[in-house]
Amino acid sequence: MPSVSTSAPSVRPSDFRFRCIACGDLSDTASQNFRCAYCEDLLEITYPDWKESRPDAVQLKSTWRNRRLSSSAIDLSGVWRFRDLLPALESDQQAITLREGNTPLYELPQCARITGVPQLFAKHQGMNPTGSFKDAGMTVAATFARRAGFRWVACASTGNTSASMAAYAARGGMRGLVLVPEGKISWSKLSQALDYGAVTCQLRTDFDGCLRLLQELVLRAPVYQLNSINPFRLEGQKALVFELLEQLDWQPPDHIIVPGGNLGNSSAIGKALVEMLELGLISRLPKLSVIQAEGANALVRTLREAAGKRLINVPAETRATAIRIGNPASWKKAVHVLEATEGACEQVTEVEIAQAKAEIGAEGIGCEPASAVTLAGLKKLVKQGFVKPGESVVLVLTGNLLKDPDFTIDFHRGELFKGTKDESASAALNALRRPPIVLDATLDAVIRTLEQAEKS
Ligand code: F0G
């Protein structure tokens, strides 16, 4: 059974190593469950060389800028363009890339007015090739799966990871095995995995059950796991921060706000920020805050009730299915980055998520429900005085609007909360609803509708 190693021919072992986040053990190889051989905690990737020959910040910025003029596949990737701070490849051709990254940073003027935070931006990771932030991590992890000689890659998913993995497996000539909770992921995401040719299993359990099963599977079968427990995924997801800071001319925002599910993305963003500070690419750390759905609030409870010392897992329930996770694998890494950046952790209700999603949509941008927790969370953080009106804020929108059309249609038709405890609270959202209007196909009917809309 192949293991994952740093010691391939022209990669010096010191280019990167695996480090256990709990006991600090360093190693050149990782087993297939990416757990420490001694204490079983999670691994992260570290770059021992940076101690002796620290990459030069000015040089890096100029190299990255110059690569934007290049037309080679590796430079057209918004992840590999920053490869100096990623695990080293033997050759540029080795990368499996779909030109991921290169995502826009939008201003949000209407949401800025709503929240009272004038400098409000959205980094839209939903503009990636498969429509979510997962592609940034997948390009790196899939590349290392192929380099290690695996024929099969596998993941448990609430939908986006599986869509992304299936695409990168196909591009890299590997087979993909997807484990998703039956009936709990959106059709759009499921359809992507099918279209990209993965073997897709809908398991009669939740996401946490799928992930548990995958952990056992990778120890029994020669499949490479591409969940965010895989530290190569998190290395790739760091690129969002490199690109964001470049877009902001290396001036860090005061706050970055990200949704929290399995907590890989917040961990990756935090790791990138800390590394950038150490390397002198930025002069101060933004506060990184994590927002969860109230019905899937394991990190919120872990921090409030156990001071971040042990995980409190929860039975997860939310219509933001991407973050319907009760037993987040990377909780310790997330606690660590919240401490390092002095960020906050908050929860938001289903009604608050739906409202925020409609408000982002009304900016002409749109996102999936899980991404909208960032705006809903920002409103709370402003109310608490944690975010001050004069401060700059970047919301990380993790998934594309088209990822979950059922949610959007149910919302606008007024059906999202029908028969739930939120039905009356959601009436306040009527002004945001734009239900489709069925009419006779006459000019009169359309003109009447136009006039009514103009008045309303
Ligand atoms: N937003 C979206 C759109 C997601 O798909 C996910 C996670 C998250 C936020 C949370 O990110 O897990 O790194 O904290 N989706 C995973 C999946 C679990 O399987 O697609 P996280």
Boltz pocket constraint, residues with backbone or C-beta under 6 A from the ligand:
constraints:
  - pocket:
      binder: B
      contacts: [[A, 132], [A, 134], [A, 156], [A, 157], [A, 158], [A, 159], [A, 160], [A, 161], [A, 162], [A, 228], [A, 259], [A, 260], [A, 261], [A, 262], [A, 263], [A, 264], [A, 265], [A, 266], [A, 322], [A, 323], [A, 368], [A, 370], [A, 371], [A, 398], [A, 399]]
      max_distance: 6.0
